[in-house]
Amino acid sequence: MRGGAAVDHHDGELTAELESCFAGHTAEGLIALLDGAGIANARLRDIAGFAAHPQLEARDRWGEFGSPVGPLRGLLPPVEVADRRAPMRPVPTLGEHTEAVRAEFS
């Protein structure tokens, strides 16, 4: 149960009211209105929208690493150490570490 029966009882009415108020607005327009009114909000993004998020680029959160199919781009680990960039090691080829892993268990 999400916030109790009283909340669930009016959920449909509130959803309909919000959808009616927001109809005809673009996402950017709604964000501007909500920001202007001091109402906390956030955009729900799909994978492509997340990858294109301007803050990831502005904060230099992308790194490049090698793979058997060529260079790929991925997010850097979330923990940062001053004056040190997290290593972005290449993706191993199939079987590249098989013998080393088997040796650990023998």
C-alpha positions in Angstrom: 0.0 0.0 0.0 1.5 3.4 -1.0 0.6 6.1 1.4 -2.6 4.8 2.8 -6.2 4.4 1.6 -7.0 8.1 1.7 -4.2 8.9 -0.8 -5.1 6.0 -3.1 -8.8 7.0 -3.0 -8.0 10.3 -4.7 -5.2 9.2 -6.9 -7.3 8.9 -10.1 -8.8 12.3 -9.6 -5.4 14.0 -8.9 -3.9 12.2 -11.9 -6.7 13.4 -14.2 -6.4 17.0 -12.9 -2.6 17.1 -13.4 -2.9 15.6 -16.9 -5.6 18.2 -17.7 -3.4 21.1 -16.4 -0.3 19.8 -18.2 -2.0 19.0 -21.6 -0.7 21.2 -24.4 2.6 22.1 -22.6 6.0 20.9 -23.8 8.3 19.3 -21.2 10.6 22.4 -21.4 7.6 24.7 -20.9 6.4 22.8 -17.9 9.9 22.7 -16.3 10.1 26.4 -16.7 6.7 26.9 -15.1 7.4 24.6 -12.2 10.9 26.1 -11.7 9.4 29.6 -11.8 6.9 28.6 -9.1 9.6 27.1 -6.9 8.1 23.6 -7.3 10.6 20.7 -7.3 10.6 18.6 -10.4 12.6 16.3 -12.6 12.4 15.0 -16.1 12.1 11.3 -16.6 14.6 10.4 -19.3 14.9 7.3 -21.5 18.4 5.8 -22.1 19.2 8.1 -25.0 18.0 11.1 -23.0 20.2 10.0 -20.1 23.2 9.6 -22.3 22.7 13.0 -23.8 22.2 14.7 -20.4 24.1 18.0 -20.4 25.4 17.6 -16.9 27.3 14.4 -17.8 29.1 16.3 -20.5 29.6 19.4 -18.4 31.1 17.4 -15.6 33.3 15.3 -17.9 31.7 12.1 -16.7 32.4 10.1 -19.9 35.4 8.0 -20.7 36.5 5.9 -23.6 37.7 2.3 -23.4 38.7 -0.4 -25.9 36.7 -3.4 -26.8 36.9 -6.2 -29.4 34.6 -4.2 -31.6 36.5 -1.0 -31.3 36.4 2.0 -28.9 33.3 2.5 -26.7 32.2 5.3 -24.4 31.1 4.7 -20.9 30.4 6.5 -17.6 33.3 7.0 -15.3 33.0 5.4 -11.8 31.1 7.7 -9.4 33.9 8.0 -6.9 36.6 10.5 -7.7 40.1 10.9 -6.3 41.7 14.3 -6.6 44.1 14.7 -9.5 43.5 11.1 -10.6 41.3 9.9 -13.5 39.7 6.5 -13.1 41.1 3.9 -15.4 38.9 2.7 -18.2 40.3 -0.6 -19.0 39.4 -2.5 -22.2 36.7 -5.1 -22.3 38.5 -8.5 -22.5 38.1 -10.7 -25.5 36.3 -14.0 -25.2 38.5 -16.4 -23.2 41.2 -13.8 -22.6 41.3 -14.4 -18.8 40.0 -18.0 -18.7 43.3 -19.6 -17.7 44.0 -17.0 -15.0 40.5 -17.4 -13.5 40.8 -21.2 -13.5 44.2 -21.1 -11.9 42.7 -19.2 -8.9 40.3 -22.1 -8.2 42.8 -24.9 -8.6 
